[in-house]
Amino acid sequence: MIEVVAKLLRGPVFLTGEVMECVITFTNPMTARSTSASSEMLAWASAQIHCQFHTSESRVALPPSEDTKHDVQAENETVFVPNRDSYCEPVPLDGPPSFRGQSVKYVYKLTVGCQRVNSAIKLLRVPFRVFVVYGLEDYQFPPDDAVAPTNPFLDEDENVKKDTRLVDLATEMLMTSTSRRSLHLYNITNMRGKVGKFCIFKTIYKIGEDVVGTFDFSEGDIPCLQFSVSLQTEEHVQEEYQRKPGQPVSLSTHARHQESCLHTAKTHFSLPIPLSATPSFMTTVVSLKWRLHFEFVTAREPVEPPTVLENQSEIITWTGTGKIDVDTFSWDLPMKVLPTNPVLASYVSQFASSNSISI
């Protein structure tokens, strides 16, 4: 028996274009004195990156295709030989992000195939997650490394330097895009008049951040009894791949806030964007968009607040109206969600950095 262990050094989350390094260890647990130890020999081993593309037959209609581009692979069929201790391969730049939707799934795996002498072939699969930072593929690194900051105490090869700079550049681009703040004010109205105002400081976020917004009902003519805010994603299948013409989009809710706000002047909400969620993206088959979905319940007639006398000494109890005629309406605010630093996402990833198999 030979034990095969594959371990991703940097964690299970990567950017497209980033070099993935995996240490693969072959161990023979038998002692040298064992009679069968000499027969425990590894015949061959190889490793390759795969992106598996799955679709829902009830939602997606793929035309017959002669090419195999739906399965995104690395450019080179890199072979891992037993006398090497690591496998390095860049994640394809043109690959989609990892995504598990209702219509489409993109699943990345590092597949390690190996065979013991006179035994069957076995496969070890190491799942990992991929982020896509749009615009990163167009960036050209300067040829002169002297302009790039370096650490004199670290002995890094050229690939490691470029890989580190790629992650740093992506982090800087994401920080620049999501740190811009500008006040966005929206008037909340229905057919009967003004309900209030909604304020949000930005509409571009990274996964892991909190979406914060405030409501001001003090200047409204129509009393708002209750509101709810949901952080949702819309999964759109491109028109040419839809199973049924005009089929509805697939919605997923990631966070929700609900509050009763009668006689409330100002209030706010905070919805966290899960680190496990997929950022906004678009491929030839499907696109993923984010939005805030608002639902309001308003009264048709004014609701008088309780009155308390200035010198009131006795405790009084105010009982709300037992029946109120209401109106309901909803509103959607589009927003954009970008990836985050892959190192940060690795800490909360559901994938293990190390997998093993016995052959």
C-alpha positions, 0 to 999 in steps of 0.5 A: 500500500502506498499513501498519496497526500496532496496539499495546496500550500497557499490554501484552496482559493486562487485567482485566474492566472495565479500559479497553483502549487501543490505538494504531492507526497508518496509514502510507503508505510511498510518497513524495509524488512517487510516481505512485500515492501519491495513490491510496493512500487509506484508505476506513474503519476500525473496531475492536471487542473480541471473545471467541470461544467454542469447544467440543469437540463430543465433550465439550460439547453446547450446546442450540440457542440463539437469542441470541448471548451466547456471543460476548461483545462490548463494549457499544458498537460503537465506530468508529475513524475515521482522524483518531483515533490510539487506540481505547479500550474497557472489557473487558466485566465479564460476560466469562469469563477467557481459557482454552484447555481441552480442552473449552472455549476462551475467546479474546479478540481486538481486531479492526481492520477497514479498507479501502483505496479500491477494495480488499478489506476486511482484518482485523487481529487483536490477541490479548490475555489477560483475568483475572477478579477476582470481587467487583471488579464490586461495588465502587463508587468514591467520588465524591469524588476528593479522598480518593484519592491523586494524583500532582501531577506527572502530568496524567491524565484521569478514565478513566486515574485510574479505570483505575489505581485499578481495577488497584490495587484488584484487586492489593490484594484479591488480596494480602489473599486470598493473604497470609493464612497458617494452619497446615494439618496432615493425617495421612497414613494407610492401612488399615495405619496411620499413614504421616506428616504433611503440613503446608501454610501456605495453600490460596489462591495467585496464579499465579506463586507457589510451592506449598510443603509439608512431610512428616514421616515420623518418627512414622509406623508404615508406612514410605513408600518414595516419594511424588509431588505433582502440581499439577493443574487439573480442567476440569468441564463443567456437567452440563446441557452434558455430551455423555455423562452422568457423563463424567469431568473433564479433568485437566492437570498443571502441575508435579510433584515425585517423591522416594524417601523411605525412612528419610527423617524430614522433607522438603519440595517446592515447585511453581511455579504458571505465570504462563501458567496460568488461575486458578480460575473458573466459567461457565454451561458450564464450571468450572476447579478446582485441586488437589494430587494426592498418590500414596504408595508404602508398604511392607507390612512394616517395613524395617530401616535400616542399622546403623553401629557407633560405632567403625566404621573400615571403609567398608561398603556397604548394599544395599537389599532386592531385593523389597518388598511395597508398597501404593499410595494417592492423595489430593487436596487442593483449593486455589484459585488467583487471578489476579495483577497484569496488568502482571506477567503481561504480561511473560511473555505469549505474545502480542505487544503489537503486530501489523501488516498491509498493505492 
